[in-house]
């Protein structure tokens, strides 16, 4: 049974299980600190396809297939798939998931999409609407850059606050019955808008959303931040992480020493030219499925907050000079 607590936190009485998970990453991601943890690495930016968009669909296909295989399941065993990406009309997901013939619910929350998919899948699983649900998200550097910024051939100079869109995907199979890690609770984010208009400084735009969701979750549940081994955001990067620490400190919440950000975990900022860190739907998805869930499975972590953040802009609104509304969804994962 799903119970609502406080101003918007969902508590799962039976705690849907994460039965299997998998991550797929690109060449640049494989040059970072998590290189040995990804299930599969695709070194060709087109992945053998004709376009970057088709390559992103293949990232999703590979991650989904591996997650199902590791769960001991086939596509016929999956009741629903919740998938999303950054591309217009989520074509990375619709073209990627059509090969499996699973009932499909597309998701869009920008870089927060993995958490949104997990929340949606958990509600379906907890309610009995699904025995098994597949949650998958992806991003691709080349596809995202030419949609949101400039053609790849332009070779624009990136500002210090800019983040590098991850080429990667992550997939989780949620089940009623099996799995080491469990979804205990979740908080759906509210749209925040601090009137940031610089699309190359999305960490600053997203940090207030993360702070708001974390504080609402703590108030709703009566929990203390010390109850959690790690508070893991994605993808605030360096700039957004610093702002988050400052905002939470003003509320009397200290996450220093307890906070990690997927955008900082996936790349080595000293050795790789990624400026403020990584971003994209595939960033927190691939880090969740390569680093975080294995740490829970092994017992290195026991109780975490996973907060995926998203900048809700489009190429159209950015060109119109509009501000960047943002969102952050929280998932409490435990063992």
HELIX and SHEET records of a PDB file:
HELIX    1   1 UNK A   27  UNK A   30  1                                   4    
HELIX    2   2 UNK A   52  UNK A   71  1                                  20    
HELIX    3   3 UNK A   75  UNK A   77  5                                   3    
HELIX    4   4 UNK A   88  UNK A   90  5                                   3    
HELIX    5   5 UNK A   91  UNK A   97  1                                   7    
HELIX    6   6 UNK A   98  UNK A  100  5                                   3    
HELIX    7   7 UNK A  110  UNK A  112  5                                   3    
HELIX    8   8 UNK A  113  UNK A  127  1                                  15    
HELIX    9   9 UNK A  141  UNK A  148  1                                   8    
HELIX   10  10 UNK A  152  UNK A  154  5                                   3    
HELIX   11  11 UNK A  202  UNK A  221  1                                  20    
HELIX   12  12 UNK A  225  UNK A  227  5                                   3    
HELIX   13  13 UNK A  237  UNK A  250  1                                  14    
HELIX   14  14 UNK A  262  UNK A  265  1                                   4    
HELIX   15  15 UNK A  281  UNK A  287  1                                   7    
HELIX   16  16 UNK A  288  UNK A  292  3                                   5    
HELIX   17  17 UNK A  293  UNK A  298  1                                   6    
HELIX   18  18 UNK A  315  UNK A  319  1                                   5    
SHEET    1   A 5 UNK A   2  UNK A   5  0                                        
SHEET    2   A 5 UNK A   9  UNK A  12 -1                                        
SHEET    3   A 5 UNK A 181  UNK A 187 -1                                        
SHEET    4   A 5 UNK A  17  UNK A  26 -1                                        
SHEET    5   A 5 UNK A  40  UNK A  42  1                                        
SHEET    1   B 7 UNK A   2  UNK A   5  0                                        
SHEET    2   B 7 UNK A   9  UNK A  12 -1                                        
SHEET    3   B 7 UNK A 181  UNK A 187 -1                                        
SHEET    4   B 7 UNK A 326  UNK A 334 -1                                        
SHEET    5   B 7 UNK A 303  UNK A 311 -1                                        
SHEET    6   B 7 UNK A 230  UNK A 234  1                                        
SHEET    7   B 7 UNK A 259  UNK A 261  1                                        
SHEET    1   C 8 UNK A   2  UNK A   5  0                                        
SHEET    2   C 8 UNK A   9  UNK A  12 -1                                        
SHEET    3   C 8 UNK A 181  UNK A 187 -1                                        
SHEET    4   C 8 UNK A  17  UNK A  26 -1                                        
SHEET    5   C 8 UNK A 168  UNK A 175 -1                                        
SHEET    6   C 8 UNK A 132  UNK A 139 -1                                        
SHEET    7   C 8 UNK A  80  UNK A  84  1                                        
SHEET    8   C 8 UNK A 104  UNK A 107  1                                        
SHEET    1   D 2 UNK A 164  UNK A 165  0                                        
SHEET    2   D 2 UNK A 278  UNK A 279  1                                        
END                                                                             
